[in-house]
Amino acid sequence: MPRASVHKSAASEVLLTDVVPLGGNRYTLASAWHRDGFLGHLGSPAADPLLLAETVRQAAILLSHRFHDIPYGHPFVLGELALDLDEPLPPADPEPLALRLDAHCARTGTHPRRTNLEAELAIETERRRLGSARVRWEVMEPRRYAVLRKRGAADAAGAEPVPEPSGAVPVPPARLGRRQDRDVLLAADSTRPDRWWLRLDLDHPVLFDHPSDHVPGMALTEAFRQAAALTAADAHGTPAAEAAHRIRALDTAFASFGELNQPVSITARPADDDRGEDGHALLLRAEQGGRELASARVVLAAPRADRRTAGAAC
């Protein structure tokens, strides 16, 4: 697909290759992954679920422009991005991984000045179902977006990387299975084990492939994933790098814009319904100045050893 159709500057960041309308707001999209991870990592037997989340985000943009008469240049605002995997994703190395996304995409409101859309997608590869996804978003007229973002955009125009708060300790890349420091989005809070501070490299070639006047939704989603992996590692004695690829379900809801030049805290706690039998459910929250930016529920599949023990007990 053309780079502009998914709001990307680099051709290497375009994950969709084709789309076919089926009628009745139904579409089939094709995707080809030439790498295993959303950000650089040290290797895994399965492809990265966050790469699927980015594919779904791009599908929302492509369907909007191609079939819902959304002009180019209109800002997109994420409302929700959710994945529910039936099994781990296959690897995308050494051969590219081809995916099929069967989508139903439609407008969800009739307000004359607001364009809200939602898509439900079934994910398949080689005629095998891998799971499902859901995405909600709003497309704004540039003038309305400019008014909404006037103060934040002015602040962000001269934004510098946010210094980590006193007592924040950057998480080593190797702990999360990352190759480079810029791919780790968290600094641990030395005063609270359940809190981290968001770290962003504004020159990151993936997260900031194109300029943004706010914290990107995918950056918050990746930060939630990293916090969930670290929490699971501390609670269950498993490597965080391995836990990061055990996402079984992820549901992120976006509440407000995050400014690039103000600290963002990320917190995690076990979900009330976390039974720990075949997975671990966590609730995560991103805040800035006491204001919620986003929240997420992440379910990590239990490590294989845990599942074997549970099965033997039965």
Backbone hydrogen bonds in HBPLUS format (Angstrom, degrees):
<---DONOR---> <-ACCEPTOR-->    atom                        ^
c    i                          cat <-CA-CA->   ^        H-A-AA   ^      H-
h    n   atom  resd res      DA  || num        DHA   H-A  angle D-A-AA Bond
n    s   type  num  typ     dist DA aas  dist angle  dist       angle   num
A0005-SER N   A0002-PRO O   3.06 MM   3  5.45 136.7  2.25 107.4 118.9     1
A0006-VAL N   A0003-ARG O   3.18 MM   3  5.79 162.1  2.21 116.1 121.3     2
A0008-LYS N   A0003-ARG O   3.03 MM   5  5.03 172.0  2.04 136.4 138.4     3
A0007-HIS N   A0004-ALA O   3.26 MM   3  4.78 166.9  2.28  96.9 100.6     4
A0013-GLU N   A0010-ALA O   3.05 MM   3  5.53 158.3  2.09 113.3 120.0     5
A0014-VAL N   A0011-ALA O   3.18 MM   3  5.47 167.3  2.19 112.0 115.9     6
A0032-ALA N   A0015-LEU O   3.25 MM  17  6.00 143.2  2.39 144.2 154.9     7
A0017-THR N   A0030-ALA O   2.82 MM  13  5.48 170.4  1.83 139.4 142.4     8
A0030-ALA N   A0018-ASP O   2.94 MM  12  5.06 161.7  1.97 136.6 137.4     9
A0020-VAL N   A0028-THR O   2.81 MM   8  5.25 152.5  1.89 149.5 159.0    10
A0028-THR N   A0020-VAL O   2.95 MM   8  5.25 160.0  1.99 147.9 154.2    11
A0022-LEU N   A0026-ARG O   2.76 MM   4  5.25 168.2  1.78 150.1 146.3    12
A0026-ARG N   A0023-GLY O   3.20 MM   3  5.52 143.7  2.33 104.6 114.5    13
A0105-CYS N   A0025-ASN O   2.92 MM  80  5.51 153.9  1.98 158.1 164.2    14
A0027-TYR N   A0103-ALA O   2.83 MM  76  5.16 155.9  1.89 150.0 155.1    15
A0103-ALA N   A0027-TYR O   2.75 MM  76  5.16 163.6  1.77 157.9 162.3    16
A0029-LEU N   A0101-LEU O   2.81 MM  72  5.00 164.6  1.83 145.4 150.7    17
A0101-LEU N   A0029-LEU O   2.86 MM  72  5.00 168.2  1.87 148.5 151.0    18
A0031-SER N   A0099-LEU O   3.00 MM  68  5.06 156.8  2.05 143.9 144.6    19
A0099-LEU N   A0031-SER O   2.84 MM  68  5.06 165.5  1.86 146.8 150.7    20
A0033-TRP N   A0097-LEU O   2.86 MM  64  5.06 164.7  1.88 144.1 148.1    21
A0097-LEU N   A0033-TRP O   2.94 MM  64  5.06 148.9  2.04 139.4 146.3    22
A0048-ASP N   A0036-ASP O   2.73 MM  12  5.83 157.9  1.78 170.8 173.0    23
A0042-LEU N   A0177-GLY O   2.85 MM 135  5.34 143.8  1.98 139.7 143.1    24
A0047-ALA N   A0090-PRO O   3.24 MM  43  5.72 138.4  2.42 102.1 107.7    25
A0051-LEU N   A0048-ASP O   3.00 MM   3  5.41 143.5  2.14 109.7 120.0    26
A0052-LEU N   A0049-PRO O   3.01 MM   3  5.12 125.1  2.32  96.3 110.5    27
A0053-ALA N   A0049-PRO O   3.05 MM   4  6.50 150.2  2.14 143.8 152.4    28
A0054-GLU N   A0050-LEU O   3.02 MM   4  6.27 154.8  2.09 142.8 148.1    29
A0055-THR N   A0051-LEU O   3.03 MM   4  6.25 147.7  2.14 137.5 146.6    30
A0056-VAL N   A0052-LEU O   2.94 MM   4  6.23 156.2  1.99 154.3 159.7    31
A0057-ARG N   A0053-ALA O   3.01 MM   4  6.28 153.8  2.08 145.0 152.5    32
A0058-GLN N   A0054-GLU O   2.97 MM   4  6.21 158.5  2.02 148.1 153.2    33
A0059-ALA N   A0055-THR O   2.94 MM   4  6.21 146.2  2.06 141.8 151.8    34
A0060-ALA N   A0056-VAL O   3.08 MM   4  6.42 150.5  2.17 148.1 154.4    35
A0061-ILE N   A0057-ARG O   3.32 MM   4  6.70 154.3  2.39 145.4 151.3    36
A0062-LEU N   A0058-GLN O   2.93 MM   4  6.18 169.5  1.95 157.5 160.1    37
A0063-LEU N   A0059-ALA O   2.95 MM   4  6.04 172.8  1.96 155.5 157.4    38
A0064-SER N   A0060-ALA O   3.15 MM   4  6.18 150.6  2.24 137.5 145.5    39
A0065-HIS N   A0061-ILE O   3.15 MM   4  6.44 164.8  2.17 156.6 158.6    40
A0066-ARG N   A0062-LEU O   2.92 MM   4  5.96 169.7  1.93 158.4 161.9    41
A0067-PHE N   A0063-LEU O   2.99 MM   4  5.52 159.1  2.04 137.3 143.0    42
A0068-HIS N   A0064-SER O   3.15 MM   4  4.83 140.5  2.32 117.4 125.1    43
A0070-ILE N   A0064-SER O   3.26 MM   6  5.61 156.4  2.32 139.6 137.6    44
A0140-MET N   A0075-PRO O   2.98 MM  65  5.53 164.0  2.00 158.9 164.0    45
A0077-VAL N   A0138-GLU O   2.80 MM  61  5.17 158.3  1.85 158.1 164.5    46
A0138-GLU N   A0077-VAL O   2.90 MM  61  5.17 157.2  1.96 144.3 151.8    47
A0079-GLY N   A0136-ARG O   2.84 MM  57  5.17 164.9  1.86 141.5 136.7    48
A0254-PHE N   A0079-GLY O   2.93 MM 175  5.04 166.2  1.95 131.9 136.5    49
A0080-GLU N   A0136-ARG O   3.25 MM  56  5.00 159.5  2.29 129.3 127.5    50
A0136-ARG N   A0080-GLU O   2.96 MM  56  5.00 159.4  2.00 135.7 139.3    51
A0081-LEU N   A0252-THR O   2.94 MM 171  5.31 152.4  2.02 149.5 157.5    52
A0252-THR N   A0081-LEU O   2.90 MM 171  5.31 176.9  1.91 149.7 149.2    53
A0082-ALA N   A0134-ARG O   2.82 MM  52  5.07 162.9  1.85 160.2 160.2    54
A0134-ARG N   A0082-ALA O   2.95 MM  52  5.07 154.7  2.01 137.0 140.0    55
A0083-LEU N   A0250-LEU O   2.67 MM 167  5.13 153.8  1.74 150.8 159.4    56
A0250-LEU N   A0083-LEU O   2.97 MM 167  5.13 160.1  2.01 139.6 141.8    57
A0084-ASP N   A0132-SER O   2.92 MM  48  5.30 150.3  2.01 157.9 152.3    58
A0132-SER N   A0084-ASP O   2.90 MM  48  5.30 156.7  1.96 142.9 149.6    59
A0085-LEU N   A0248-ARG O   2.78 MM 163  5.18 163.6  1.80 159.9 164.4    60
A0086-ASP N   A0130-LEU O   2.70 MM  44  5.39 164.0  1.72 137.5 142.7    61
A0100-ARG N   A0124-GLU O   2.83 MM  24  5.11 164.8  1.86 148.2 150.1    62
A0124-GLU N   A0100-ARG O   2.89 MM  24  5.11 157.6  1.94 155.2 159.9    63
A0102-ASP N   A0122-ALA O   3.00 MM  20  5.15 157.3  2.05 149.2 152.4    64
A0122-ALA N   A0102-ASP O   2.89 MM  20  5.15 154.1  1.95 139.4 147.0    65
A0104-HIS N   A0120-GLU O   2.90 MM  16  5.37 152.7  1.97 152.0 161.1    66
A0120-GLU N   A0104-HIS O   2.99 MM  16  5.37 153.3  2.07 145.9 152.3    67
A0106-ALA N   A0118-GLU O   3.07 MM  12  5.77 158.9  2.11 162.2 165.0    68
A0118-GLU N   A0106-ALA O   2.99 MM  12  5.77 152.6  2.06 157.2 164.5    69
A0108-THR N   A0116-ASN O   2.88 MM   8  5.62 157.5  1.93 132.9 138.7    70
A0114-ARG N   A0111-HIS O   3.31 MM   3  5.39 166.6  2.32 107.9 111.9    71
A0139-VAL N   A0115-THR O   2.90 MM  24  5.40 162.1  1.93 158.0 163.8    72
A0117-LEU N   A0137-TRP O   2.95 MM  20  5.60 168.3  1.96 162.6 166.5    73
A0137-TRP N   A0117-LEU O   3.05 MM  20  5.60 162.1  2.08 153.1 155.1    74
A0119-ALA N   A0135-VAL O   2.91 MM  16  5.42 156.1  1.97 156.1 163.5    75
A0135-VAL N   A0119-ALA O   3.01 MM  16  5.42 153.7  2.08 151.8 157.8    76
A0121-LEU N   A0133-ALA O   2.89 MM  12  5.07 169.0  1.90 147.6 147.7    77
A0133-ALA N   A0121-LEU O   2.86 MM  12  5.07 147.6  1.96 145.9 149.1    78
A0123-ILE N   A0131-GLY O   2.87 MM   8  5.32 177.7  1.87 148.3 147.7    79
A0130-LEU N   A0123-ILE O   2.78 MM   7  5.47 176.2  1.78 148.9 150.1    80
A0125-THR N   A0128-ARG O   2.95 MM   3  5.26 151.8  2.03 139.7 147.6    81
A0128-ARG N   A0125-THR O   2.86 MM   3  5.26 148.0  1.97 112.7 122.8    82
A0144-ARG N   A0141-GLU O   3.04 MM   3  5.37 114.9  2.48 107.7 122.9    83
A0145-TYR N   A0141-GLU O   2.95 MM   4  6.20 164.1  1.98 163.0 168.3    84
A0146-ALA N   A0142-PRO O   2.88 MM   4  6.02 155.7  1.94 146.0 152.6    85
A0147-VAL N   A0143-ARG O   3.09 MM   4  6.36 155.1  2.15 146.2 151.9    86
A0148-LEU N   A0144-ARG O   2.98 MM   4  6.21 162.8  2.01 148.7 153.7    87
A0149-ARG N   A0145-TYR O   2.84 MM   4  5.99 150.9  1.93 150.8 158.7    88
A0150-LYS N   A0147-VAL O   3.43 MM   3  5.14 168.8  2.44 100.1 103.1    89
A0153-ALA N   A0149-ARG O   2.60 MM   4  5.42 166.3  1.62 164.1 167.2    90
A0154-ALA N   A0150-LYS O   3.14 MM   4  6.16 152.8  2.21 139.0 146.0    91
A0155-ASP N   A0151-ARG O   3.08 MM   4  6.37 158.5  2.13 152.1 157.5    92
A0156-ALA N   A0152-GLY O   2.88 MM   4  6.05 154.6  1.94 146.7 154.5    93
A0157-ALA N   A0153-ALA O   3.00 MM   4  6.05 131.4  2.24 140.9 151.5    94
A0159-ALA N   A0156-ALA O   2.99 MM   3  4.62 166.7  2.01 108.3 108.0    95
A0168-ALA N   A0165-PRO O   2.99 MM   3  5.60 149.1  2.09 145.4 143.8    96
A0190-SER N   A0167-GLY O   3.05 MM  23  5.43 156.2  2.11 139.8 147.2    97
A0169-VAL N   A0188-ALA O   2.72 MM  19  4.95 157.0  1.77 141.9 150.0    98
A0188-ALA N   A0169-VAL O   2.70 MM  19  4.95 141.1  1.85 146.9 134.0    99
A0171-VAL N   A0186-LEU O   3.26 MM  15  6.14 174.6  2.26 143.7 142.2   100
A0175-ARG N   A0172-PRO O   3.07 MM   3  5.59 138.4  2.25 113.0 123.7   101
A0176-LEU N   A0173-PRO O   3.08 MM   3  5.61 136.7  2.28 112.4 122.5   102
A0178-ARG N   A0173-PRO O   2.86 MM   5  4.76 170.8  1.87 136.7 134.4   103
A0177-GLY N   A0174-ALA O   3.08 MM   3  4.73 158.4  2.13  96.6 102.7   104
A0183-ASP N   A0180-GLN O   3.09 MM   3  5.60 154.8  2.16 111.8 119.3   105
A0184-VAL N   A0181-ASP O   3.10 MM   3  5.57 166.6  2.12 116.4 120.7   106
A0199-ARG N   A0185-LEU O   2.74 MM  14  4.60 152.9  1.81 122.4 124.9   107
A0187-ALA N   A0197-TRP O   2.91 MM  10  5.08 134.1  2.12 136.3 150.0   108
A0197-TRP N   A0187-ALA O   2.79 MM  10  5.08 151.5  1.87 142.3 152.2   109
A0189-ASP N   A0195-ARG O   3.15 MM   6  5.69 145.8  2.27 156.0 146.6   110
A0192-ARG N   A0189-ASP O   3.26 MM   3  5.49 147.5  2.37 105.5 114.0   111
A0195-ARG N   A0192-ARG O   3.31 MM   3  5.57 160.6  2.35 116.9 116.0   112
A0268-ALA N   A0194-ASP O   3.19 MM  74  5.62 143.2  2.34 146.8 154.1   113
A0196-TRP N   A0266-ILE O   2.82 MM  70  5.10 152.9  1.89 148.4 157.4   114
A0266-ILE N   A0196-TRP O   2.84 MM  70  5.10 162.5  1.87 143.1 145.0   115
A0198-LEU N   A0264-VAL O   2.89 MM  66  5.42 169.3  1.90 161.2 164.6   116
A0204-HIS N   A0201-ASP O   2.91 MM   3  5.32 155.7  1.97 124.4 123.9   117
A0208-PHE N   A0204-HIS O   3.03 MM   4  5.29 146.2  2.15 131.5 141.0   118
A0215-VAL N   A0258-GLY O   2.76 MM  43  5.06 156.3  1.82 138.9 145.7   119
A0219-ALA N   A0216-PRO O   3.04 MM   3  5.23 131.0  2.29  99.7 113.1   120
A0220-LEU N   A0216-PRO O   3.25 MM   4  6.72 153.8  2.33 150.7 156.9   121
A0221-THR N   A0217-GLY O   2.97 MM   4  6.25 155.8  2.03 146.6 154.0   122
A0222-GLU N   A0218-MET O   2.94 MM   4  6.03 158.8  1.99 140.3 145.5   123
A0223-ALA N   A0219-ALA O   2.92 MM   4  6.10 153.0  2.00 143.0 151.0   124
A0224-PHE N   A0220-LEU O   2.90 MM   4  6.16 153.3  1.98 147.5 154.3   125
A0225-ARG N   A0221-THR O   3.04 MM   4  6.34 156.0  2.10 144.8 151.2   126
A0226-GLN N   A0222-GLU O   2.94 MM   4  6.22 160.5  1.98 151.8 156.4   127
A0227-ALA N   A0223-ALA O   2.92 MM   4  6.13 159.3  1.96 149.5 155.3   128
A0228-ALA N   A0224-PHE O   2.87 MM   4  6.06 156.5  1.92 151.5 158.0   129
A0229-ALA N   A0225-ARG O   2.98 MM   4  6.22 156.1  2.04 148.4 154.6   130
A0230-LEU N   A0226-GLN O   3.03 MM   4  6.28 158.5  2.08 148.6 153.8   131
A0231-THR N   A0227-ALA O   2.95 MM   4  6.09 156.7  2.00 146.7 153.3   132
A0232-ALA N   A0228-ALA O   2.94 MM   4  6.12 163.6  1.97 150.4 154.6   133
A0233-ALA N   A0229-ALA O   2.95 MM   4  6.09 154.5  2.01 143.7 151.2   134
A0234-ASP N   A0230-LEU O   3.03 MM   4  6.23 159.3  2.07 147.4 151.8   135
A0235-ALA N   A0231-THR O   2.99 MM   4  6.15 154.4  2.05 147.7 155.2   136
A0236-HIS N   A0232-ALA O   2.91 MM   4  5.86 152.8  1.98 150.4 156.0   137
A0237-GLY N   A0233-ALA O   2.88 MM   4  5.16 125.8  2.18 137.2 142.1   138
A0242-GLU N   A0239-PRO O   3.19 MM   3  5.40 127.2  2.49  99.3 111.7   139
A0243-ALA N   A0239-PRO O   3.03 MM   4  6.35 159.0  2.08 149.7 156.1   140
A0244-ALA N   A0240-ALA O   2.95 MM   4  6.06 144.9  2.07 149.2 156.7   141
A0245-HIS N   A0242-GLU O   3.24 MM   3  5.77 154.4  2.31 111.4 117.9   142
A0246-ARG N   A0243-ALA O   3.00 MM   3  5.14 166.7  2.02 112.6 116.1   143
A0301-ALA N   A0246-ARG O   2.71 MM  55  5.29 160.5  1.75 163.4 159.5   144
A0248-ARG N   A0299-VAL O   2.71 MM  51  5.47 174.7  1.71 159.7 161.3   145
A0249-ALA N   A0299-VAL O   3.28 MM  50  4.98 157.4  2.33 133.2 134.4   146
A0299-VAL N   A0249-ALA O   2.82 MM  50  4.98 169.5  1.83 145.5 146.3   147
A0251-ASP N   A0297-ARG O   2.98 MM  46  5.31 144.6  2.11 143.3 153.6   148
A0297-ARG N   A0251-ASP O   3.02 MM  46  5.31 147.5  2.12 134.0 143.5   149
A0253-ALA N   A0295-SER O   2.81 MM  42  5.42 163.3  1.84 159.5 165.4   150
A0295-SER N   A0253-ALA O   2.93 MM  42  5.42 153.6  2.00 151.2 159.9   151
A0255-ALA N   A0293-LEU O   2.72 MM  38  5.09 161.7  1.76 135.7 140.2   152
A0256-SER N   A0293-LEU O   3.28 MM  37  4.79 159.3  2.32 122.8 123.2   153
A0265-SER N   A0287-GLU O   2.89 MM  22  5.30 153.1  1.96 152.6 157.7   154
A0287-GLU N   A0265-SER O   2.95 MM  22  5.30 155.5  2.01 145.1 153.2   155
A0267-THR N   A0285-ARG O   2.95 MM  18  5.37 158.2  2.00 150.0 157.2   156
A0285-ARG N   A0267-THR O   3.06 MM  18  5.37 148.6  2.16 142.8 147.6   157
A0269-ARG N   A0283-LEU O   2.99 MM  14  5.44 144.2  2.12 147.6 158.5   158
A0283-LEU N   A0269-ARG O   2.80 MM  14  5.44 170.4  1.81 170.2 173.2   159
A0271-ALA N   A0281-ALA O   2.97 MM  10  5.43 171.4  1.98 129.4 128.5   160
A0274-ASP N   A0271-ALA O   3.08 MM   3  5.22 159.7  2.13 116.0 115.4   161
A0302-ALA N   A0278-ASP O   3.39 MM  24  5.28 164.6  2.42 103.0 102.1   162
A0280-HIS N   A0300-LEU O   2.73 MM  20  5.13 151.8  1.80 145.1 154.9   163
A0300-LEU N   A0280-HIS O   2.86 MM  20  5.13 166.4  1.88 143.5 144.5   164
A0282-LEU N   A0298-VAL O   2.79 MM  16  5.27 158.1  1.84 152.8 160.5   165
A0298-VAL N   A0282-LEU O   2.94 MM  16  5.27 159.1  1.98 149.1 155.7   166
A0284-LEU N   A0296-ALA O   2.83 MM  12  5.07 165.2  1.85 150.3 153.5   167
A0296-ALA N   A0284-LEU O   2.94 MM  12  5.07 153.7  2.01 136.0 137.0   168
A0286-ALA N   A0294-ALA O   2.88 MM   8  5.28 165.6  1.90 159.3 156.5   169
A0293-LEU N   A0286-ALA O   2.78 MM   7  5.44 171.8  1.78 147.9 150.8   170
A0288-GLN N   A0291-ARG O   2.84 MM   3  5.20 154.6  1.90 143.5 151.4   171
A0291-ARG N   A0288-GLN O   3.05 MM   3  5.20 157.3  2.11 107.0 114.3   172
A0306-ASP N   A0303-PRO O   2.94 MM   3  5.28 119.3  2.31 106.4 121.3   173
A0307-ARG N   A0303-PRO O   3.08 MM   4  6.47 155.5  2.14 154.2 161.6   174
A0308-ARG N   A0304-ARG O   2.93 MM   4  6.19 155.5  1.99 151.1 157.8   175
A0309-THR N   A0305-ALA O   3.03 MM   4  6.25 158.1  2.08 146.6 152.2   176
A0310-ALA N   A0306-ASP O   2.97 MM   4  6.21 160.5  2.01 149.9 155.0   177
A0311-GLY N   A0307-ARG O   2.98 MM   4  6.14 157.5  2.03 145.6 151.5   178
A0312-ALA N   A0308-ARG O   3.00 MM   4  6.21 154.7  2.07 147.4 153.9   179
A0313-ALA N   A0309-THR O   3.04 MM   4  6.29 149.7  2.14 147.4 155.3   180
A0314-CYS N   A0311-GLY O   3.23 MM   3  5.37 131.9  2.47  96.8 108.8   181
